[in-house]
């Protein structure tokens, strides 16, 4: 393959500028139909970095060219380049790129060059997990054809990127960086009316959630967890009727449970680690596709209502731990027979928990109970009734199992560690 590639470079040097090279490639990628000038630019880009981690036998299979023009239109080089991406890199001469994926390389001490803005035909740009630092240059606003932008898992700083011109964006991922500041009501974010996925977790944003979030009514995934968002979830979130996953955990949000009854496509809602209070509305459990609910680490009270519906529940994960719930929630929870994972940590009860209530959970594999409760709160007869090995192998009764637990349970989950 290396000899093959060298021969292509030789042809590049002796061929006229209009000569197109066609090579056989059974993998769909490779230097198929590539113009010699484009092959040379690709080679120059590769030579700007340490490529010892690359699979050289398959190196050109991340390159696609337009069969009619010979221009490189797609470039995928992941997890093998090491070095500094400089402003004069030959990469920025590939003006016909529509797809660029440089995931997982090691661009040492590199900021995002302003010259990225020259690649204005890009539709997909993935620069995640590269250790890029500094701010996102304003030239990114030139990339008006972008539908996917992924800058996640870098060391980027500054305020929310200027993305107002990127009106075709459907996916925006900037998670696990150091972005900060506020998202005010005039933020360019709210101009992205075609967004289907918004991923902002693990940054340092510190504003309230504005009513304008409701403008993003094509969103399917909203991920804002692990920031410093404050205040109440705006009622306009109920406009997001296409939403399937909502992640708001580990912020400073407060107020009652968000208005989600219109979000009939929702499969997952995560509100853990906030300051929500009040009761969980019965309408939550009427959502027909709901599979995972995590409301742990809040101040919710009251009971849980199992819906009287002809449609069977799909709920598999229910995390109610570290709230203000009392033992009366146990009976309605027992009706969610599709549950696999249940966390009731710090449940406020002074009476024995009869685990036979959960004997109808045929797929049950994990149970966590309060760290505060004493051993005698558990009813071991209840544990022993009606369970297959799936539950017992995964049973996690955190710090509640004392030295006198039954011998049969010791054999299954092990003795208490000293």
C-alpha positions as CSV (number, residue, x, y, z in Angstrom):
1,X,0.0,0.0,0.0
2,X,2.9,2.4,0.8
3,X,4.5,1.7,-2.6
4,X,1.1,2.3,-4.2
5,X,0.9,5.7,-2.5
6,X,4.4,6.7,-3.5
7,X,3.6,5.8,-7.1
8,X,0.6,8.1,-6.9
9,X,2.8,10.9,-5.6
10,X,5.2,10.3,-8.5
11,X,2.4,10.6,-11.0
12,X,1.3,13.8,-9.3
13,X,4.7,15.3,-10.0
14,X,4.8,14.4,-13.7
15,X,1.1,14.7,-14.7
16,X,-0.5,17.8,-16.1
17,X,-2.7,19.8,-13.7
18,X,-5.9,18.5,-15.4
19,X,-5.0,14.8,-15.1
20,X,-7.2,12.9,-12.7
21,X,-6.0,9.8,-10.9
22,X,-8.4,6.9,-10.5
23,X,-7.3,4.0,-8.2
24,X,-9.2,0.8,-7.4
25,X,-10.4,0.8,-3.8
26,X,-12.9,-1.7,-2.4
27,X,-13.6,0.2,0.8
28,X,-15.3,3.2,-0.6
29,X,-12.6,5.6,0.6
30,X,-9.1,6.1,-0.6
31,X,-7.6,8.3,-3.2
32,X,-10.3,7.5,-5.7
33,X,-10.6,10.0,-8.6
34,X,-8.4,12.5,-6.8
35,X,-6.6,15.3,-8.6
36,X,-2.8,15.2,-8.3
37,X,-2.9,18.6,-6.6
38,X,-5.2,17.3,-4.0
39,X,-3.1,14.2,-3.4
40,X,-0.1,16.5,-2.8
41,X,-2.1,18.7,-0.4
42,X,-3.2,15.6,1.6
43,X,0.4,14.4,1.7
44,X,1.6,17.8,2.9
45,X,-1.0,17.8,5.6
46,X,-0.1,14.4,6.8
47,X,3.6,15.3,6.9
48,X,2.9,18.3,9.3
49,X,2.4,15.8,12.1
50,X,3.9,12.8,13.9
51,X,1.9,9.9,12.3
52,X,3.5,7.0,14.1
53,X,0.2,6.1,15.7
54,X,-1.5,5.9,12.3
55,X,-2.3,2.7,10.4
56,X,-0.4,3.5,7.3
57,X,-1.7,0.5,5.5
58,X,-5.2,2.1,5.6
59,X,-4.1,5.7,5.8
60,X,-5.7,6.9,2.5
61,X,-9.1,5.3,3.3
62,X,-10.1,8.3,5.2
63,X,-10.0,10.4,2.0
64,X,-12.9,10.8,-0.5
65,X,-12.7,12.8,-3.7
66,X,-15.4,14.1,-6.1
67,X,-15.3,11.8,-9.2
68,X,-16.0,14.7,-11.5
69,X,-13.7,17.4,-10.2
70,X,-11.0,15.4,-8.3
71,X,-11.3,17.7,-5.3
72,X,-11.1,16.2,-1.8
73,X,-14.6,16.5,-0.3
74,X,-14.3,14.2,2.7
75,X,-11.4,13.7,5.1
76,X,-11.4,11.5,8.2
77,X,-8.2,11.2,10.2
78,X,-8.9,10.1,13.7
79,X,-6.8,9.2,16.8
80,X,-3.4,9.2,15.2
81,X,-2.0,12.6,14.4
82,X,0.3,14.4,16.9
83,X,1.6,17.9,16.7
84,X,0.5,21.5,16.3
85,X,-2.2,22.5,13.8
86,X,-0.9,25.8,12.4
87,X,-2.7,28.6,10.6
88,X,-0.7,27.9,7.4
89,X,-1.6,24.2,7.4
90,X,-2.2,22.7,4.0
91,X,-5.6,21.5,5.4
92,X,-7.0,25.0,4.9
93,X,-6.3,24.8,1.2
94,X,-8.8,22.0,0.8
95,X,-11.6,24.5,0.0
96,X,-14.0,21.9,-1.3
97,X,-14.2,19.9,1.9
98,X,-17.8,19.1,2.9
99,X,-16.9,16.6,5.7
100,X,-14.0,16.9,8.1
101,X,-13.5,14.5,11.1
102,X,-10.3,14.9,13.1
103,X,-11.6,13.2,16.2
104,X,-9.2,12.1,18.9
105,X,-5.9,13.5,17.6
106,X,-3.3,15.2,19.8
107,X,-2.9,18.7,18.5
108,X,-0.5,19.9,21.1
109,X,-0.9,23.4,22.4
110,X,-3.1,24.3,19.4
111,X,-5.8,26.9,19.3
112,X,-8.5,26.7,16.6
113,X,-6.9,28.6,13.7
114,X,-8.9,31.4,12.2
115,X,-8.4,29.7,8.8
116,X,-11.1,27.2,9.6
117,X,-13.5,29.9,8.3
118,X,-12.0,29.4,4.8
119,X,-13.6,25.9,4.6
120,X,-17.0,27.4,3.9
121,X,-18.4,24.4,2.1
122,X,-18.2,22.2,5.2
123,X,-21.4,20.5,6.2
124,X,-19.9,18.3,9.0
125,X,-17.1,19.4,11.2
126,X,-15.9,17.2,14.1
127,X,-12.9,18.4,16.1
128,X,-13.7,16.6,19.4
129,X,-11.1,15.2,21.8
130,X,-8.1,17.0,20.4
131,X,-6.9,19.2,23.3
132,X,-7.6,22.4,21.4
133,X,-7.4,25.5,23.7
134,X,-8.4,29.1,23.5
135,X,-11.5,30.6,22.1
136,X,-13.6,29.6,19.0
137,X,-12.6,32.1,16.3
138,X,-15.3,34.4,14.9
139,X,-14.5,33.0,11.5
140,X,-16.6,30.0,12.4
141,X,-19.6,32.1,11.6
142,X,-18.6,31.8,7.9
143,X,-19.4,28.1,7.9
144,X,-23.0,28.7,7.0
145,X,-23.4,25.3,5.3
146,X,-22.7,23.3,8.5
147,X,-25.3,20.9,9.7
148,X,-23.1,19.2,12.4
149,X,-20.5,20.9,14.6
150,X,-18.7,18.9,17.3
151,X,-16.1,20.7,19.5
152,X,-16.6,18.5,22.5
153,X,-13.9,17.3,24.9
154,X,-11.3,20.0,24.4
155,X,-10.0,22.8,26.5
156,X,-11.9,25.6,24.8
157,X,-12.8,28.8,26.7
158,X,-14.7,32.0,26.3
159,X,-18.4,32.7,25.9
160,X,-20.9,30.8,23.8
161,X,-19.6,30.6,20.2
162,X,-20.9,32.9,17.5
163,X,-23.2,30.5,15.7
164,X,-26.0,32.8,14.6
165,X,-25.1,32.4,10.9
166,X,-25.1,28.6,11.1
167,X,-28.8,28.4,10.5
168,X,-28.6,24.9,9.0
169,X,-27.1,23.4,12.1
170,X,-29.0,20.3,13.3
171,X,-26.4,19.0,15.8
172,X,-24.2,21.2,18.1
173,X,-21.9,19.6,20.6
174,X,-19.6,21.7,22.8
175,X,-19.6,19.6,26.0
176,X,-16.6,19.0,28.3
177,X,-14.9,22.4,27.7
178,X,-14.5,25.5,29.8
179,X,-17.1,27.8,28.1
180,X,-18.5,30.3,30.6
181,X,-20.8,33.3,30.9
182,X,-24.5,33.7,30.3
183,X,-26.9,32.6,27.7
184,X,-29.0,35.7,27.4
185,X,-32.3,35.9,25.5
186,X,-30.5,37.4,22.5
187,X,-27.9,34.6,22.3
188,X,-27.2,33.3,18.8
189,X,-28.1,29.9,20.1
190,X,-31.8,30.7,19.9
191,X,-31.5,31.5,16.2
192,X,-30.7,27.9,15.4
193,X,-34.3,26.8,14.6
194,X,-33.2,23.6,12.9
195,X,-31.4,22.1,15.8
196,X,-32.2,18.5,16.7
197,X,-29.4,17.9,19.2
198,X,-27.9,20.4,21.7
199,X,-25.1,19.2,23.9
200,X,-23.6,21.7,26.4
201,X,-22.8,19.6,29.5
202,X,-19.7,20.0,31.7
203,X,-19.1,23.7,31.0
204,X,-19.4,26.8,33.2
205,X,-22.5,28.5,31.9
206,X,-24.3,30.4,34.7
207,X,-27.5,32.0,33.5
208,X,-31.2,31.2,33.9
209,X,-32.9,29.1,31.3
210,X,-34.7,31.7,29.1
211,X,-38.1,31.4,27.6
212,X,-36.4,31.4,24.2
213,X,-35.4,27.8,24.7
214,X,-38.9,27.1,23.6
215,X,-38.0,28.4,20.1
216,X,-35.9,25.3,19.6
217,X,-38.9,23.2,19.0
218,X,-37.2,20.7,16.7
219,X,-34.9,19.5,19.5
220,X,-34.8,15.8,20.1
221,X,-31.9,15.8,22.6
222,X,-31.4,18.7,25.1
223,X,-28.3,18.2,27.3
224,X,-27.4,21.0,29.7
225,X,-26.2,19.1,32.7
226,X,-23.2,20.0,34.9
227,X,-23.2,23.7,34.4
228,X,-24.4,26.5,36.6
229,X,-27.8,27.2,35.2
230,X,-30.1,28.8,37.8
231,X,-33.8,29.5,38.4
232,X,-36.8,27.7,37.1
233,X,-37.3,25.7,33.9
234,X,-39.4,27.9,31.7
235,X,-42.9,26.8,30.7
236,X,-41.9,27.1,27.0
237,X,-40.0,23.9,27.3
238,X,-43.4,22.3,26.7
239,X,-43.0,23.5,23.1
240,X,-40.3,21.0,22.5
241,X,-42.7,18.3,21.4
242,X,-40.0,16.3,19.5
243,X,-37.8,15.9,22.6
244,X,-36.8,12.4,23.4
245,X,-34.0,13.0,26.0
246,X,-33.7,15.8,28.5
247,X,-30.6,16.2,30.7
248,X,-30.7,19.0,33.3
249,X,-28.7,17.4,36.1
250,X,-26.2,19.0,38.4
251,X,-27.2,22.7,38.0
252,X,-28.8,25.2,40.4
253,X,-32.3,24.8,39.1
254,X,-35.3,25.2,41.4
255,X,-39.1,25.3,41.3
256,X,-41.6,22.6,40.7
257,X,-41.3,19.7,38.3
258,X,-40.9,21.0,34.7
259,X,-44.0,21.0,32.4
260,X,-43.4,17.9,30.4
261,X,-46.9,16.5,29.8
262,X,-46.8,17.6,26.1
263,X,-43.5,15.9,25.5
264,X,-45.0,12.6,24.4
265,X,-41.9,11.3,22.7
266,X,-39.8,11.6,25.8
267,X,-37.8,8.5,26.7
268,X,-35.4,9.9,29.3
269,X,-35.5,12.8,31.8
270,X,-32.7,13.5,34.2
271,X,-33.0,16.3,36.8
272,X,-30.6,14.9,39.4
273,X,-28.6,17.3,41.7
274,X,-30.8,20.4,41.6
275,X,-33.2,22.1,44.0
276,X,-36.5,21.1,42.6
277,X,-39.3,20.6,45.1
278,X,-43.0,19.7,45.4
279,X,-44.6,16.5,44.0
280,X,-43.9,14.6,40.8
281,X,-46.9,15.1,38.6
282,X,-48.9,12.0,37.7
283,X,-48.7,13.1,34.0
284,X,-45.0,12.2,33.9
285,X,-45.8,8.5,34.1
286,X,-48.4,8.7,31.3
287,X,-45.7,9.5,28.8
288,X,-45.9,6.5,26.5
289,X,-42.2,6.0,25.7
290,X,-40.7,6.9,29.0
291,X,-37.9,4.5,30.0
292,X,-35.6,6.4,32.4
293,X,-36.3,8.9,35.2
294,X,-33.6,10.3,37.4
295,X,-34.8,12.9,39.9
296,X,-32.3,12.1,42.7
297,X,-30.7,14.8,44.9
298,X,-33.6,17.2,45.0
299,X,-36.4,18.0,47.5
300,X,-39.3,16.2,46.0
301,X,-42.1,15.0,48.4
302,X,-45.4,13.2,48.2
303,X,-46.2,10.0,46.4
304,X,-45.8,8.4,43.0
305,X,-48.9,7.7,41.0
306,X,-49.0,4.7,38.6
307,X,-51.2,5.7,35.7
308,X,-54.4,3.9,35.0
309,X,-53.7,3.3,31.4
310,X,-54.3,0.5,28.9
311,X,-50.8,1.1,27.6
312,X,-48.2,-0.8,29.6
313,X,-45.4,1.1,31.2
314,X,-41.9,1.0,29.6
315,X,-40.1,2.4,32.6
316,X,-36.8,0.6,33.3
317,X,-34.9,3.0,35.5
318,X,-36.3,5.0,38.4
319,X,-34.0,7.0,40.6
320,X,-35.8,8.7,43.5
321,X,-32.8,8.7,45.9
322,X,-31.9,11.6,48.2
323,X,-35.3,13.4,48.2
324,X,-38.0,13.7,50.9
325,X,-40.1,10.7,49.9
326,X,-41.7,8.5,52.5
327,X,-42.5,4.8,52.6
328,X,-45.9,5.3,51.1
329,X,-44.4,5.5,47.6
330,X,-43.4,1.8,47.7
331,X,-46.8,0.4,46.8
332,X,-47.4,2.4,43.6
333,X,-43.8,1.8,42.5
334,X,-44.4,-1.9,42.7
335,X,-46.8,-1.5,39.8
336,X,-44.0,-0.5,37.4
337,X,-43.3,-4.2,36.6
338,X,-40.8,-3.4,33.8
339,X,-38.3,-1.8,36.2
340,X,-34.8,-3.0,36.1
341,X,-33.1,-0.4,38.3
342,X,-34.6,1.3,41.3
343,X,-32.8,3.7,43.7
344,X,-34.7,4.7,46.9
345,X,-31.6,5.9,48.8
346,X,-32.5,7.9,52.0
347,X,-36.1,6.9,51.9
348,X,-37.8,8.2,55.0
349,X,-39.4,5.2,56.6
350,X,-39.3,3.7,60.1
351,X,-41.2,0.5,59.2
352,X,-39.7,-2.6,57.7
353,X,-39.5,-2.5,53.9
354,X,-41.2,-5.6,52.5
355,X,-39.3,-6.3,49.4
356,X,-41.8,-8.9,48.3
357,X,-43.7,-5.8,47.0
358,X,-41.2,-6.0,44.1
359,X,-41.5,-9.6,43.3
360,X,-43.4,-8.8,40.1
361,X,-40.3,-7.2,38.7
362,X,-39.2,-10.0,36.4
363,X,-36.3,-8.1,34.9
364,X,-35.1,-6.4,38.1
365,X,-31.3,-6.3,38.5
366,X,-30.5,-3.4,40.8
367,X,-32.0,-2.0,44.1
368,X,-30.4,0.7,46.3
369,X,-32.0,1.6,49.6
370,X,-31.2,4.3,52.2
371,X,-27.8,4.6,53.7
372,X,-29.5,5.9,56.8
373,X,-31.7,3.0,57.5
374,X,-30.7,0.3,60.0
375,X,-30.5,-3.4,59.2
376,X,-33.8,-4.2,61.0
377,X,-35.7,-2.0,58.5
378,X,-35.2,-4.7,55.9
379,X,-37.5,-7.7,55.8
380,X,-35.3,-10.5,54.6
381,X,-38.3,-12.8,54.0
382,X,-39.4,-10.2,51.4
383,X,-36.0,-10.4,49.7
384,X,-36.2,-14.2,49.4
385,X,-39.7,-14.3,47.8
386,X,-40.1,-14.6,44.1
387,X,-36.8,-13.3,42.7
388,X,-34.6,-14.8,40.0
389,X,-30.8,-14.6,40.1
390,X,-30.8,-11.3,38.1
391,X,-31.9,-9.2,41.1
392,X,-29.8,-11.0,43.7
393,X,-26.6,-10.6,41.7
394,X,-27.2,-6.9,41.4
395,X,-28.7,-6.1,44.7
396,X,-27.1,-3.0,46.2
397,X,-28.4,-2.1,49.6
398,X,-25.8,0.5,50.3
399,X,-24.2,0.2,53.8
400,X,-27.5,-1.2,55.1
401,X,-26.3,-4.8,55.2
402,X,-24.8,-5.5,58.6
403,X,-22.9,-8.4,60.0
404,X,-25.9,-10.6,60.7
405,X,-27.3,-10.8,57.1
406,X,-28.5,-14.3,56.1
407,X,-25.9,-16.7,55.0
408,X,-27.6,-17.3,51.6
409,X,-27.3,-13.6,50.8
410,X,-23.6,-13.5,51.9
411,X,-22.8,-16.1,49.3
412,X,-24.4,-14.1,46.6
413,X,-23.3,-10.5,47.2
414,X,-20.3,-11.2,49.4
415,X,-19.3,-10.4,53.0
416,X,-19.1,-6.9,54.3
417,X,-15.7,-5.4,53.5
418,X,-13.6,-4.2,56.5
